[in-house]
Amino acid sequence: MTDHLDRGLVEGPVWPLDKAGRHRRPFNETTSHGLGPHRARIHAFVPDAVDMRDQQFEFMTGRDMGLGTEWGNVKDLVSSSSSSSSSGRGGLKDSGIAITITPPVLHQSGDMVEVCVAQVPGADASTDFIAAYAPADVDLHATAPVKLKYLHEETSASLPASLYSSTGQGCVSFRLLNLRDAYSFAVMRGNVTSPLLLATSAAVGFKEPNEVTQVHLALTGNDGEMSVTWVTRDTRAPVVQWWAAMPDEGGGWEGGRASSSRRQVKAGDRKCRAVEWRRQSLKGAKKTEPGDLAAASSSPLDRIEHQAVASTTTYTRLDMCSPPAATIGFHDPGAIHSALMRGLEGGRDYTYRVGDAELNVWSDCITFTAPPFFPSKEVEGGAGGGGKDVTYTFAVFGDMGTAEEDGSTNMGGEEVASLNTTRLLLRALSSSISRPPLSLVLHIGDLSYARGYDYQWDEFLAQNEDIMKVVPWMVSSGNHERDASAVSLYRPSPSLYIGEDSGGECGVPTQIRFPMPGPWQEAEKDEPWYSFSSGPVRWVVLCIEKDFMPGSPQHDFLLDALSSQMNRTLTPWVVVAAHRPMYIDSDWDDPEKEASDQEVAKKMQEGLEDVLMQYKVDLGIYGHHHSYQRTCQVYRNKCLAPSGGTEYKAPVHAVVGMAGQGLSQNALAVRPAIFEHVDTSHFGLTLMTVNRTHLTLTLYSDEEGGEVLDTFTLLGKAGGEGGRASVVRTEG
């Protein structure tokens, strides 16, 4: 193991640069209980604002603005702008403000647009801002904007911010995702809690509203299968098509895994989108015939061997539990499709594309490696009963979030450090790093921090799609996905901890957007837990936001997963993952608040710890607290052996919640004896490298160079006599 991942680990600046060339660091003010930052939130659009719809926007008279005429209410203003031409120029009737959008039509999700304004009366760069809305014709009283920028934040070279106040002319740029709807832009002034609407633009949209977006893979719990999920606006005949990849389609794959997801789609592979699939039958997976394809003989589509029909679902605001998810934060998530690729040979490269055969919309061709698996005969036949000694790399972390790459502000705030985590993950795909490339991601809760603003799910999936489409991205449900104070027809049962952490989503977007195996699949049952195997590891993923005590469905599931479903010959390592930690170095210990860190930890120890001991779980891994922490081998709050002990005495517990959200600053002044390492100062990424005899967890800093901050290795029984041995090394 080297002391650094690679000096080129984080390409470019560690933190995104602002226009002045300064690094933009994440907002990191902690709350009273130290769980993380007060997020940069547009206060006009917090849930309470929905009760103040008539007061959400204040409209001053023209005399107040120096315009000499009186303005009407928001509905009159919006309706008057609807007659604006579609040339990309628009504005409120008689406002005199001109808005120019370039280009007027977008071609691919993530394209940039420049929004320029002119003839703005009383211009003030410090108070005037431009807000992006989707759909273009929304009621501004009832819908939060997607994002916004102040006119002092960014202007073109020909229109510097210093001239805006004197000329009334300025420009800002936005990166727009394809939300399957047209956008419009509103020019506003003043405090964002009660802004004055100055003008609205004509609509600007995407040439193809059914563009395939948000492609991501997941394991199903069954060998030889891979699930793929994607989004379009409409649905007629959604399918996945796949074939065994040829060497020219590998895009740099080495050692059975992707060397770089950005190299998976070559320029020549874009023919995938243009080739029409002449469908004979879409009922079930079928092997295609050569005549089914209208493609040139040189097209990779000539090699299509299999096709499977996708199921399609979605959710509506009525499925949400409370504001803002059920009101101002809701945006139509589109048609969410999921399909299974079956009959995959472990360790072999496959190329696939997803789309709609009747709408003739397709993703690019994407190459991935089917996860290897261990048939029992191979394990039993291996030397010493060890089977194939293949090493894997898995990323395991929680509390990531998302951030706007264009420097704009969105409604839920931003986790700028998450951009570095994404870059680290992209580098982990590369075989240029001296370890096996990444083959699995487990994101242990607090995924996007959408908290009721649905657009941020699109942003999160777009930010990480280059990873998700080539390696399975498994998730768990945390408090910011599940916890709500109300229920809905779709979610009739409450969360264990009552609060507004999910922004009223109550787990619905998470379970529908990320189809996981096991009980999770039946989203309407609200049982977001499951187990699966990957290489030599058996993972059991729990949801601490639902009842987990003895006698509960989740506790019964855990017992079954660790007993009848377990085969320590095939999967010698067992890891239990959950969002909230069973052991935590935190000063938030309030007996009157059952959701406080220590109260939850005590309850988990009471209800779960004996089960983990009984079945000799090797590692418990968690998020929630935005830090990195590692214990000794601990049971009932006592060290039974150091994590470097030579025999198994108890599980080691690790907290890996440092992937993006502001770092928690409430560790105890004196570190509890059970903790061997606590880091509340660094964002980063934890990678697990594992084979049948060794399991290593390493924390890499997200600062340039990717310094190793902590690492420890467990040795399995095959690595030494008399039980598990362990070697620990700590850096920094």
C-alpha positions in Angstrom: 0.0 0.0 0.0 1.5 3.3 -1.0 1.2 6.4 1.2 -0.7 8.3 -1.6 -3.2 7.1 -4.2 -1.6 9.0 -7.0 -0.4 12.6 -7.4 -2.9 13.0 -10.2 -5.7 11.7 -8.1 -7.7 15.0 -8.1 -7.4 16.6 -11.5 -7.2 20.4 -11.4 -7.9 22.5 -8.2 -9.0 20.6 -5.2 -11.9 23.1 -4.7 -13.8 24.7 -7.6 -12.6 28.1 -8.4 -14.7 31.2 -8.3 -14.4 33.9 -10.9 -11.7 35.6 -8.9 -9.6 32.5 -8.9 -10.4 31.7 -5.2 -11.2 28.2 -3.9 -14.8 27.8 -3.0 -15.0 25.7 0.2 -18.2 24.2 1.5 -20.3 26.0 4.1 -19.3 24.4 7.4 -21.1 26.0 10.3 -22.3 23.4 12.7 -25.7 23.1 14.3 -26.2 23.2 18.0 -25.9 19.5 18.2 -22.9 19.4 15.9 -24.3 17.1 13.3 -23.3 19.3 10.4 -23.7 22.6 8.8 -26.6 24.9 8.5 -27.0 24.6 4.7 -27.0 27.6 2.4 -30.7 27.6 1.9 -33.0 30.0 0.0 -35.3 30.8 2.9 -38.2 31.9 0.8 -38.6 28.3 -0.2 -38.4 26.5 3.1 -41.6 24.5 3.9 -43.2 27.4 5.9 -43.2 29.5 2.8 -45.9 27.4 1.3 -48.3 28.8 3.9 -47.4 32.3 2.7 -48.0 31.9 -1.0 -49.5 35.4 -1.4 -46.6 36.9 0.5 -43.8 34.9 -1.1 -43.1 37.5 -3.7 -43.4 41.2 -2.9 -44.2 43.5 -5.8 -43.4 47.1 -5.3 -45.0 49.9 -7.3 -43.3 51.3 -10.4 -42.7 54.5 -8.4 -40.6 52.5 -5.9 -38.4 51.3 -8.8 -38.4 54.5 -10.7 -40.5 53.0 -13.5 -43.4 55.4 -13.2 -46.1 52.7 -13.5 -47.7 50.3 -11.1 -47.0 46.6 -11.3 -49.7 43.9 -11.0 -49.7 40.7 -9.1 -47.6 37.7 -9.9 -50.2 35.9 -12.0 -50.8 38.9 -14.2 -47.1 39.4 -14.6 -46.4 35.8 -15.5 -49.3 35.6 -18.0 -48.2 38.8 -19.7 -44.8 37.3 -20.3 -46.2 34.2 -22.0 -46.8 36.1 -25.2 -43.0 36.7 -25.5 -41.5 35.4 -28.7 -39.7 32.0 -28.7 -36.5 33.5 -30.2 -34.9 33.5 -26.8 -35.8 37.1 -26.0 -38.6 37.9 -23.5 -39.6 40.1 -20.6 -42.7 41.3 -18.7 -45.1 43.4 -20.7 -44.0 47.1 -20.7 -41.1 46.4 -18.3 -38.6 47.4 -20.9 -36.2 44.7 -19.8 -34.7 42.6 -22.5 -33.6 39.0 -21.8 -31.5 37.1 -24.3 -30.7 33.4 -23.9 -27.9 31.7 -25.9 -28.3 29.2 -27.3 -32.1 29.2 -27.6 -32.2 25.3 -27.9 -30.1 22.8 -25.9 -28.9 19.5 -27.3 -27.6 17.5 -24.4 -28.2 17.4 -20.7 -25.6 19.5 -19.0 -25.3 22.1 -21.7 -24.5 25.6 -20.7 -26.6 28.7 -21.5 -25.8 32.3 -21.1 -28.6 34.6 -19.9 -28.1 38.3 -20.6 -30.3 41.1 -19.5 -30.4 44.7 -20.7 -32.2 47.9 -19.9 -32.7 47.0 -16.2 -33.9 50.1 -14.3 -32.2 50.9 -11.1 -29.8 48.0 -11.6 -27.8 46.8 -8.6 -25.5 43.9 -9.0 -25.6 43.1 -5.3 -29.4 42.7 -5.1 -30.4 41.6 -8.7 -30.4 37.9 -9.5 -31.6 35.5 -12.2 -33.6 32.4 -11.2 -34.1 29.3 -13.4 -37.5 27.7 -13.3 -38.8 24.4 -14.8 -41.3 23.9 -16.2 -41.3 27.2 -18.0 -44.9 28.1 -17.2 -44.9 27.3 -13.4 -46.8 29.5 -10.9 -44.0 31.4 -9.3 -46.0 31.7 -6.1 -46.2 27.9 -5.8 -42.8 26.6 -7.1 -39.3 27.0 -5.9 -36.7 27.9 -8.6 -34.3 25.2 -9.7 -31.3 27.5 -9.1 -30.2 31.1 -9.1 -27.3 33.5 -9.6 -26.7 37.0 -8.5 -25.6 39.3 -11.3 -22.4 40.2 -9.3 -21.4 36.5 -9.3 -20.5 36.2 -12.9 -20.6 38.5 -16.0 -19.0 38.1 -19.4 -15.7 39.8 -20.4 -17.6 42.4 -22.3 -20.0 43.1 -19.5 -18.0 43.1 -16.2 -20.0 43.2 -13.0 -18.7 46.7 -12.3 -20.7 48.0 -15.3 -24.0 46.3 -14.5 -25.2 48.9 -12.0 -24.4 51.8 -14.4 -25.5 50.2 -17.6 -28.3 47.8 -16.6 -26.7 45.1 -18.7 -25.2 41.8 -17.4 -24.9 38.1 -18.1 -24.7 34.9 -16.1 -24.3 31.3 -17.3 -26.1 28.2 -16.1 -25.5 24.5 -16.6 -28.9 23.0 -17.3 -29.9 19.4 -16.9 -32.5 17.9 -19.1 -35.5 17.9 -16.8 -37.8 16.8 -19.6 -39.4 20.3 -19.5 -38.6 23.7 -20.9 -36.9 26.3 -18.6 -37.7 30.0 -18.1 -35.7 32.6 -16.3 -36.9 35.3 -13.9 -35.1 38.5 -13.2 -35.6 39.4 -9.5 -34.4 42.0 -7.0 -33.9 42.1 -3.3 -33.8 39.7 -0.4 -34.5 36.2 -1.7 -37.1 35.7 1.1 -39.4 38.3 -0.6 -37.9 39.2 -4.0 -39.4 41.7 -6.5 -40.0 40.1 -9.9 -38.7 42.4 -12.7 -39.1 40.3 -15.8 -39.5 36.7 -17.1 -38.0 35.2 -20.2 -39.4 33.1 -23.1 -39.0 29.4 -22.7 -35.8 27.5 -23.6 -35.8 23.8 -23.9 -34.0 20.7 -25.1 -34.2 19.4 -28.6 -35.0 15.9 -27.3 -37.1 16.0 -24.1 -36.8 12.2 -24.1 -33.1 12.2 -23.9 -31.9 9.1 -21.9 -30.4 10.3 -18.6 -29.4 9.1 -15.1 -28.2 5.6 -16.2 -27.1 3.6 -13.2 -26.4 0.0 -12.3 -27.2 -2.1 -9.3 -26.7 -5.7 -8.1 -29.8 -7.8 -7.7 -28.5 -10.3 -5.1 -28.4 -13.0 -7.8 -25.3 -14.2 -9.6 -25.1 -13.4 -13.3 -27.5 -10.5 -13.1 -27.2 -6.7 -13.3 -30.0 -4.2 -12.9 -29.9 -1.0 -14.9 -32.1 2.1 -14.3 -32.6 5.2 -16.5 -35.0 8.1 -17.0 -36.9 9.6 -20.0 -40.0 11.8 -20.2 -42.3 9.4 -22.0 -42.5 5.6 -22.2 -43.6 3.3 -25.0 -41.2 0.4 -25.3 -38.3 0.8 -22.9 -35.6 -1.8 -23.2 -32.0 -2.7 -22.5 -29.9 -4.4 -25.2 -26.5 -6.0 -24.4 -23.8 -8.1 -25.9 -20.4 -9.6 -25.0 -17.9 -6.8 -25.6 -15.2 -7.1 -28.2 -11.7 -5.9 -27.5 -12.3 -2.7 -29.5 -15.3 -1.9 -27.2 -13.3 -2.2 -24.0 -12.3 1.5 -23.8 -9.3 0.7 -21.7 -10.6 -2.1 -19.4 -7.9 -4.0 -17.7 -8.0 -6.8 -15.2 -11.7 -7.3 -15.5 -12.8 -3.8 -14.5 -13.2 -0.4 -16.0 -10.0 1.7 -16.2 -12.0 4.9 -16.7 -15.7 5.4 -17.1 -15.1 8.5 -19.2 -13.4 6.3 -21.7 -16.2 3.9 -22.0 -18.1 5.9 -24.7 -15.9 6.4 -27.7 -16.7 8.8 -30.5 -17.6 6.0 -32.8 -20.0 4.4 -30.4 -22.4 7.4 -30.7 -23.8 5.5 -33.7 -25.8 3.6 -31.0 -28.2 6.5 -30.7 -29.0 6.8 -34.4 -29.5 3.2 -35.2 -33.2 2.1 -35.2 -34.1 -1.1 -33.4 -36.6 -2.9 -35.5 -38.5 -4.6 -32.8 -40.1 -8.0 -33.5 -41.3 -8.6 -30.0 -40.7 -6.8 -26.7 -42.3 -9.5 -24.5 -39.4 -10.7 -22.3 -35.8 -11.0 -23.0 -35.0 -12.5 -26.4 -32.0 -13.1 -28.6 -32.1 -10.9 -31.6 -31.6 -11.9 -35.2 -29.3 -10.1 -37.7 -32.3 -8.7 -39.6 -33.6 -6.9 -36.5 -30.9 -4.2 -36.9 -30.9 -1.4 -39.4 -27.2 -0.7 -38.9 -24.0 -0.6 -40.9 -21.9 -3.8 -40.7 -19.2 -1.7 -38.8 -21.6 -0.7 -36.1 -21.2 -2.3 -32.6 -24.9 -2.8 -32.7 -24.3 -5.7 -35.1 -23.2 -7.7 -32.1 -26.4 -7.2 -30.0 -27.3 -10.6 -28.5 -29.9 -9.9 -25.9 -32.8 -7.6 -25.1 -34.9 -7.2 -22.0 -38.0 -5.2 -21.5 -38.0 -2.6 -18.7 -40.6 -1.9 -16.1 -41.6 1.7 -15.7 -42.7 3.6 -12.7 -42.7 7.2 -11.2 -44.0 9.1 -8.3 -46.1 12.2 -7.8 -46.5 14.9 -5.2 -49.4 12.9 -3.7 -46.9 10.2 -2.8 -44.9 12.6 -0.7 -45.6 13.1 3.0 -45.2 16.9 3.6 -43.7 20.1 2.3 -41.6 21.0 0.5 -41.6 17.6 -1.3 -45.4 17.7 -1.6 -45.6 21.3 -2.6 -43.0 23.9 -3.8 -40.1 21.5 -4.1 -41.8 18.9 -6.3 -40.8 18.4 -9.9 -42.0 15.6 -12.2 -39.2 13.0 -12.0 -40.1 11.5 -15.4 -40.5 7.9 -16.4 -38.1 5.8 -14.3 -37.3 2.5 -16.1 -35.5 -0.5 -14.7 -34.5 -3.7 -16.5 -32.4 -6.8 -15.8 -29.5 -8.1 -17.8 -29.4 -11.8 -17.1 -27.1 -14.7 -18.0 -23.9 -12.6 -17.4 -20.7 -14.5 -17.1 -18.7 -13.3 -14.1 -15.6 -11.3 -14.9 -16.6 -10.8 -18.6 -17.0 -7.4 -20.3 -20.4 -6.5 -21.7 -21.6 -3.6 -23.7 -25.1 -2.3 -23.3 -27.4 0.6 -24.2 -30.8 1.6 -22.8 -33.6 3.5 -24.3 -37.0 3.3 -26.0 -37.4 1.2 -29.1 -40.5 3.0 -30.4 -39.4 6.5 -29.5 -36.0 5.7 -30.9 -34.1 7.3 -28.1 -31.0 5.6 -26.8 -28.1 6.1 -24.5 -24.5 5.7 -25.8 -23.0 2.2 -25.8 -21.5 1.6 -22.3 -19.1 -1.2 -21.3 -19.0 -2.7 -17.9 -17.6 -5.9 -16.3 -20.0 -8.5 -14.8 -19.1 -9.1 -11.2 -17.2 -12.3 -10.7 -18.9 -14.8 -8.4 -17.7 -18.0 -6.7 -19.6 -21.2 -7.6 -19.2 -23.6 -4.6 -17.3 -26.1 -6.7 -14.6 -23.6 -7.4 -14.3 -22.6 -3.8 -14.2 -26.2 -2.6 -11.8 -27.2 -5.3 -9.3 -24.3 -4.6 -6.1 -24.8 -2.8 -6.7 -25.1 0.9 -10.4 -24.6 0.3 -9.7 -20.9 -0.6 -10.9 -20.9 -4.2 -9.9 -18.0 -6.5 -7.9 -15.4 -4.7 -9.2 -12.3 -6.5 -8.8 -8.9 -4.9 -11.6 -6.3 -5.2 -11.9 -2.6 -4.5 -15.2 -1.2 -3.1 -16.0 2.4 -2.2 -18.0 2.7 1.1 -19.1 6.1 2.4 -22.1 8.1 3.5 -23.4 11.7 3.6 -22.2 12.9 0.2 -24.7 15.3 -1.3 -24.3 17.3 -4.5 -23.2 20.7 -5.7 -23.8 22.9 -8.7 -20.8 22.8 -11.1 -21.7 26.2 -12.5 -21.4 28.0 -9.2 -25.1 28.7 -8.9 -27.1 28.3 -5.7 -29.9 25.7 -5.5 -32.8 25.5 -3.1 -31.4 22.8 -0.7 -27.9 24.2 -0.4 -24.7 22.6 -1.7 -22.0 20.2 -0.6 -19.1 21.4 -2.6 -16.8 18.7 -1.2 -19.0 16.1 -2.9 -17.5 17.2 -6.2 -14.1 16.1 -4.9 -15.6 12.7 -3.8 -16.9 12.3 -7.4 -13.4 13.0 -8.8 -11.9 10.5 -6.3 -14.3 7.9 -7.4 -13.6 8.5 -11.1 -9.9 8.1 -10.4 -10.6 4.9 -8.4 -12.0 3.4 -11.6 -8.5 3.7 -13.2 -6.1 0.8 -13.2 -3.3 3.4 -13.3 -3.6 3.4 -9.5 -1.6 0.5 -8.0 -4.6 -1.5 -6.7 -7.6 -3.2 -8.3 -9.9 -0.7 -9.9 -13.2 0.1 -8.3 -16.0 -2.5 -8.8 -18.7 -1.5 -6.3 -20.0 1.6 -4.5 -22.0 1.3 -1.3 -23.5 4.7 -0.3 -24.7 4.4 3.3 -27.5 6.9 3.4 -27.8 10.7 3.1 -27.4 10.5 -0.7 -28.4 13.8 -2.4 -29.6 15.9 0.5 -32.5 16.8 -1.8 -34.7 17.2 1.3 -37.8 17.8 -0.7 -36.4 19.7 -3.7 -36.7 16.9 -6.3 -34.4 18.6 -8.8 -31.4 17.7 -6.6 -32.0 14.0 -7.3 -31.4 14.8 -11.0 -28.3 16.8 -10.1 -26.9 14.0 -7.8 -27.4 11.3 -10.5 -25.9 13.5 -13.2 -22.9 14.3 -11.0 -22.1 10.6 -10.5 -23.5 9.0 -13.7 -20.0 8.4 -15.1 -19.4 6.0 -12.2 -22.9 4.6 -11.7 -23.2 3.5 -15.3 -20.1 1.2 -15.2 -20.1 -0.1 -11.6 -23.1 -0.9 -9.4 -24.0 1.9 -7.0 -25.8 0.4 -3.9 -27.5 2.6 -1.4 -29.1 2.7 2.0 -31.8 5.0 3.4 -30.7 7.6 5.9 -32.6 10.2 7.9 -32.4 12.7 5.0 -34.1 10.2 2.8 -36.7 8.7 5.2 -37.6 10.8 8.3 -40.8 12.8 8.1 -43.4 14.0 10.5 -46.4 13.0 8.3 -47.5 10.0 6.2 -49.1 9.7 2.8 -51.3 7.1 1.0 -48.1 5.6 -0.4 -46.3 5.9 2.9 -48.9 5.0 5.6 -46.4 4.1 8.2 -44.2 6.7 9.9 -40.4 6.7 10.3 -39.0 5.6 13.6 -37.6 9.1 14.3 -40.2 11.8 13.6 -38.9 15.0 12.1 -38.4 16.9 8.8 -35.0 15.6 7.8 -36.3 14.2 4.5 -38.1 17.4 3.6 -41.3 15.4 3.3 -39.9 12.8 0.9 -40.3 10.0 3.4 -38.1 7.6 1.4 -40.2 7.5 -1.8 -37.8 9.0 -4.3 -34.9 6.9 -2.9 -36.6 3.5 -3.1 -38.1 4.2 -6.6 -35.0 5.8 -8.1 -32.6 3.1 -6.7 -34.1 -0.4 -7.0 -32.2 -2.5 -4.6 -32.7 -6.3 -4.0 -34.6 -8.1 -1.3 -37.5 -6.4 0.7 -36.4 -3.0 -0.7 -37.8 -3.9 -4.1 -41.4 -3.6 -2.8 -41.3 0.1 -2.2 -44.9 0.3 -1.1 -44.1 -2.0 1.9 -41.5 0.5 3.2 -39.0 -2.1 4.2 -35.7 -0.5 2.9 -33.2 -3.2 3.9 -31.6 -6.0 1.9 -28.5 -8.2 1.6 -26.2 -9.2 -1.2 -22.8 -10.7 -2.0 -20.0 -9.0 -3.9 -16.8 -11.1 -4.3 -15.9 -12.5 -0.9 -18.1 -10.1 1.1 -21.6 -10.7 2.3 -23.2 -7.3 2.9 -26.3 -6.8 5.1 -27.8 -3.3 4.7 -30.1 -2.0 7.4 -32.3 1.1 7.8 -32.2 2.5 11.3 -35.0 5.0 10.4 -37.4 2.0 10.8 -37.9 -0.2 13.8 -35.0 -2.6 14.2 -35.6 -4.0 17.7 -36.3 -7.7 18.4 -39.7 -8.8 17.0 -39.7 -6.2 14.2 -39.7 -7.3 10.5 -36.2 -5.7 10.2 -34.8 -7.7 13.1 -36.3 -10.9 11.7 -34.6 -10.1 8.4 -31.2 -9.6 10.0 -31.4 -12.9 11.8 -32.3 -14.7 8.5 -29.6 -12.9 6.6 -26.9 -13.9 9.0 -28.1 -17.4 9.5 -29.8 -19.3 6.7 -28.6 -17.0 3.9 -24.9 -17.0 5.0 -22.1 -19.2 3.6 -18.8 -18.3 5.1 -17.0 -20.6 2.7 -18.3 -18.6 -0.3 -18.2 -15.2 1.5 -15.8 -15.3 4.4 -16.3 -11.6 5.3 -19.5 -10.3 6.7 -20.2 -6.5 6.8 -23.3 -4.9 8.3 -24.0 -1.4 7.0 -26.4 1.2 8.4 -26.7 4.9 8.3 -26.7 5.7 12.0 -23.7 4.4 14.0 -23.8 1.8 16.8 -20.7 3.4 18.3 -19.9 7.1 17.9 -17.6 9.7 19.4 -20.1 12.5 19.8 -21.2 14.8 22.5 -24.8 14.7 21.4 -26.3 12.7 24.2 -29.8 13.9 25.1 -32.1 11.3 26.8 -35.1 13.5 25.9 -34.2 13.3 22.2 -34.4 9.7 21.0 -32.7 10.7 17.7 -29.6 12.0 19.4 -26.3 10.2 18.5 -25.8 8.4 21.8 -29.5 7.5 22.4 -29.6 5.9 18.9 -26.3 4.1 19.6 -27.5 2.7 22.9 -30.7 1.4 21.3 -28.7 -0.2 18.5 -26.4 -1.9 21.0 -29.5 -3.1 22.9 -31.3 -4.5 19.8 -28.6 -5.5 17.4 -25.2 -6.0 19.0 -25.8 -9.5 20.3 -26.8 -10.7 16.9 -23.6 -9.3 15.3 -21.6 -11.0 18.0 -23.4 -14.3 17.6 -22.7 -14.5 13.9 -19.2 -13.1 14.1 -19.8 -10.0 11.9 -16.4 -8.7 11.0 -17.2 -5.0 10.4 -20.0 -2.6 11.1 -19.9 0.5 8.9 -21.9 3.6 9.1 -22.4 7.3 8.2 -24.6 10.0 9.7 -21.8 11.7 11.7 -19.8 13.7 9.2 -16.4 12.3 10.2 -14.2 9.2 10.0 -14.0 7.0 13.1 -12.7 3.5 13.9 -13.0 1.4 17.0 -11.2 -1.5 18.5 -12.9 -4.9 18.6 -15.7 -3.7 20.8 -18.7 -5.4 22.6 -21.0 -3.8 25.1 -18.9 -0.6 25.0 -15.7 -2.4 26.0 -12.6 -3.2 24.0 -12.1 -6.9 23.9 -9.1 -6.6 21.7 -7.4 -4.0 19.5 -8.4 -3.9 15.9 -5.0 -5.4 15.4 -5.8 -8.3 17.6 -4.7 -11.8 16.4 -8.1 -13.4 17.0 -11.6 -12.5 16.4 -13.2 -11.2 19.6 -15.9 -8.7 18.4 -16.7 -6.6 15.4 -14.7 -3.4 14.5 -17.0 -0.4 13.8 -16.2 2.4 11.4 -18.0 5.7 10.7 -17.4 7.0 7.1 -19.6 10.0 6.8 -17.0 12.5 5.4 -17.9 12.3 1.7 -19.3 15.8 1.2 -21.7 17.3 3.8 -20.1 19.8 6.3 -17.9 18.1 8.8 -19.2 17.5 12.3 -17.3 19.3 15.0 -18.9 17.7 18.1 -16.5 14.9 19.0 -15.9 14.6 22.7 -13.0 16.6 24.3 -11.5 13.3 25.5 -11.7 10.5 23.0 -13.4 7.4 24.4 -11.1 4.4 24.9 -12.9 2.3 22.4 -11.9 4.6 19.5 -8.5 4.1 17.9 -8.8 6.8 15.3 -11.1 9.8 14.9 -10.8 12.4 12.2 -13.2 15.4 12.1 -11.0 17.6 10.0 -10.9 15.9 6.5 -13.3 15.2 3.7 -12.4 12.1 1.8 -13.2 8.7 0.4 -12.9 5.3 2.1 -12.0 2.4 -0.2 -12.1 -1.3 0.8 -9.7 -3.7 -0.8 -10.6 -7.3 -0.1 -9.9 -10.8 -1.1 -10.6 -14.1 0.7 -7.9 -13.6 3.3 -7.5 -9.8 3.7 -9.9 -6.9 4.2 -8.3 -3.4 4.2 -10.2 -0.2 4.7 -8.3 3.0 3.8 -9.3 6.7 4.2 -8.0 8.9 1.4 -8.1 12.7 1.8 -9.9 14.6 -0.9 -7.1 17.2 -1.0 -4.8 17.1 -3.9 -2.6 14.0 -3.9 -5.1 11.8 -2.0 -3.0 11.3 1.1 -3.7 8.2 3.2 -5.2 9.4 6.5 -5.9 6.0 8.0 -5.8 2.3 7.1 -6.3 -1.0 8.8 -6.3 -4.6 7.6 -8.1 -7.7 8.9 -6.7 -11.1 8.1 -9.1 -13.9 7.7 -8.8 -17.5 9.0 -7.1 -18.6 5.8 -4.4 -16.0 6.6 -3.3 -17.4 10.0 -3.9 -20.2 12.5 -6.4 -20.0 15.3 -8.6 -17.2 13.8 -8.4 -13.7 12.5 -5.2 -11.7 12.7 -5.0 -8.0 11.9 -2.4 -5.5 11.0 -3.1 -1.7 11.5 -1.3 1.3 10.2 -2.4 4.9 10.8 -1.3 7.9 8.8 -1.7 11.5 9.7 
